[in-house]
Amino acid sequence: MVPFVKFHKDLIVYQKAFASAMEIYHFTKKFPKEETYSLTDQIRRSSRSVCANITEAWRKRRYEKSFISKLNDADGEAAETQNWLDFACACNYIDKETYLNLYKQYDEILSIIVSMTNNSKKWTFSEQKQNNSKI
């Protein structure tokens, strides 16, 4: 049984994604200036986009395919964030411990997103529920 969730901010996956994006924001402040329009912008954008796509998925849960589509977008953005973390670590902009911690956080986020996608019927409004509400 899916726990009662009224707002997207109640979702554990949203909370984890938001916290991770904020952590990325804070450590990217220390990135070199020459990375401002490349790595810094890219990793901030992709990490924030995970949250945005989860939010959109939650608002589109009336339509299962739309819900899944937005979760797939969140999945892609989370994986992209891991890619940028790889570069940040390889360039020595973040230490190995920070890298491993954040990479693991995004593995958890990805796992939850995949689970929500695979169990989308539990998270979306079914046709039957919609038909009953027309009475």
Backbone torsions as a table, in degrees:
resi	resn	phi	psi	omega
1	MET	NA	132.1	179.0
2	VAL	-76.3	132.8	178.4
3	PRO	-63.8	152.5	179.6
4	PHE	-66.8	124.1	179.0
5	VAL	-130.5	120.8	-179.1
6	LYS	-94.0	-40.3	-176.8
7	PHE	-123.7	156.3	179.7
8	HIS	-59.6	-30.0	179.9
9	LYS	-70.1	-13.9	176.2
10	ASP	-79.5	-16.8	-178.8
11	LEU	-70.9	130.0	177.3
12	ILE	-57.0	-41.1	-178.0
13	VAL	-63.5	-38.4	177.0
14	TYR	-64.6	-46.1	-178.6
15	GLN	-60.5	-42.5	178.6
16	LYS	-65.8	-43.4	-179.2
17	ALA	-65.5	-41.2	179.8
18	PHE	-64.8	-46.3	179.8
19	ALA	-61.5	-41.4	179.3
20	SER	-65.8	-42.4	178.8
21	ALA	-62.9	-38.5	178.2
22	MET	-68.5	-37.7	176.3
23	GLU	-61.9	-43.1	177.5
24	ILE	-62.2	-44.3	178.8
25	TYR	-54.9	-46.8	-175.5
26	HIS	-67.4	-42.5	-178.4
27	PHE	-77.9	-21.7	178.2
28	THR	-73.9	-13.6	175.0
29	LYS	-60.8	-23.1	-177.8
30	LYS	-94.6	-0.6	178.9
31	PHE	-66.5	151.9	178.0
32	PRO	-59.8	150.3	-179.6
33	LYS	-58.4	-33.7	-179.1
34	GLU	-67.2	-11.9	177.3
35	GLU	-94.3	-1.7	-174.8
36	THR	-52.4	-46.9	-174.5
37	TYR	-98.3	12.3	176.9
38	SER	-127.0	-95.1	-173.7
39	LEU	-60.7	-46.1	-178.0
40	THR	-59.2	-52.3	179.8
41	ASP	-62.5	-41.2	-176.0
42	GLN	-65.6	-46.6	-177.1
43	ILE	-70.8	-35.2	175.7
44	ARG	-66.2	-44.8	-178.7
45	ARG	-62.7	-48.6	-176.8
46	SER	-66.5	-39.7	-179.8
47	SER	-66.4	-38.5	177.7
48	ARG	-71.3	-32.5	-179.2
49	SER	-66.2	-28.3	175.6
50	VAL	-58.1	-49.9	179.3
51	CYS	-61.4	-44.9	-177.9
52	ALA	-62.2	-41.4	-179.4
53	ASN	-71.4	-33.0	174.0
54	ILE	-64.8	-42.4	177.8
55	THR	-60.3	-46.5	179.0
56	GLU	-64.3	-39.9	178.1
57	ALA	-59.7	-43.3	-179.0
58	TRP	-61.3	-40.2	-179.9
59	ARG	-75.0	-17.1	-178.8
60	LYS	-103.2	15.0	-175.1
61	ARG	-70.6	-6.6	174.0
62	ARG	-66.3	-27.0	-178.9
63	TYR	-120.1	108.1	-172.8
64	GLU	-54.4	-43.3	-178.6
65	LYS	-64.7	-38.1	177.6
66	SER	-67.4	-41.0	177.2
67	PHE	-58.1	-49.8	-180.0
68	ILE	-63.1	-41.0	-180.0
69	SER	-59.4	-45.5	-180.0
70	LYS	-69.3	-34.8	175.1
71	LEU	-65.6	-37.0	176.2
72	ASN	-63.2	-37.8	175.7
73	ASP	-63.8	-43.3	178.4
74	ALA	-61.9	-40.6	178.1
75	ASP	-59.5	-46.8	179.3
76	GLY	-63.2	-41.0	179.8
77	GLU	-68.1	-36.3	177.7
78	ALA	-66.0	-42.2	177.6
79	ALA	-65.4	-38.7	177.4
80	GLU	-62.8	-40.1	178.2
81	THR	-60.4	-40.6	176.5
82	GLN	-61.2	-37.9	177.2
83	ASN	-60.6	-45.9	180.0
84	TRP	-67.2	-32.2	174.5
85	LEU	-63.0	-38.9	176.0
86	ASP	-56.2	-47.0	179.9
87	PHE	-65.6	-42.5	-179.4
88	ALA	-60.7	-39.5	178.7
89	CYS	-71.0	-45.4	-179.5
90	ALA	-61.5	-31.9	179.0
91	CYS	-86.9	1.4	-179.5
92	ASN	63.4	31.9	175.6
93	TYR	-85.4	-22.8	174.3
94	ILE	-131.9	151.9	179.8
95	ASP	-79.6	164.1	-175.4
96	LYS	-60.3	-38.8	-179.0
97	GLU	-64.2	-45.8	177.9
98	THR	-61.9	-44.8	178.3
99	TYR	-56.9	-52.3	-176.9
100	LEU	-63.9	-39.4	178.6
101	ASN	-62.4	-49.3	-179.3
102	LEU	-68.3	-39.2	178.9
103	TYR	-60.9	-41.8	177.8
104	LYS	-64.6	-40.1	178.0
105	GLN	-59.3	-42.3	179.4
106	TYR	-72.0	-29.1	172.0
107	ASP	-61.7	-41.7	178.1
108	GLU	-65.2	-43.5	178.2
109	ILE	-60.8	-46.4	178.8
110	LEU	-61.0	-41.2	179.8
111	SER	-61.3	-43.3	179.4
112	ILE	-66.8	-42.4	179.2
113	ILE	-61.1	-44.8	178.9
114	VAL	-62.5	-42.2	178.4
115	SER	-62.3	-43.6	178.5
116	MET	-63.3	-38.6	178.9
117	THR	-65.9	-46.5	-179.0
118	ASN	-67.5	-24.1	179.9
119	ASN	-115.7	36.4	-172.1
120	SER	-58.8	-31.0	-179.9
121	LYS	-61.9	-29.1	178.5
122	LYS	-73.5	-22.2	-175.0
123	TRP	-102.3	-15.6	-175.4
124	THR	-108.9	166.0	175.9
125	PHE	-79.8	129.1	179.2
126	SER	-84.8	162.7	177.2
127	GLU	-59.1	-39.2	-178.2
128	GLN	-61.3	-44.3	178.0
129	LYS	-61.5	-41.0	179.4
130	GLN	-65.9	-41.2	179.1
131	ASN	-65.0	-38.6	178.8
132	ASN	-66.3	-30.3	-178.0
133	SER	-77.7	-9.6	179.9
134	LYS	-85.4	0.3	-176.4
135	ILE	-69.8	NA	NA
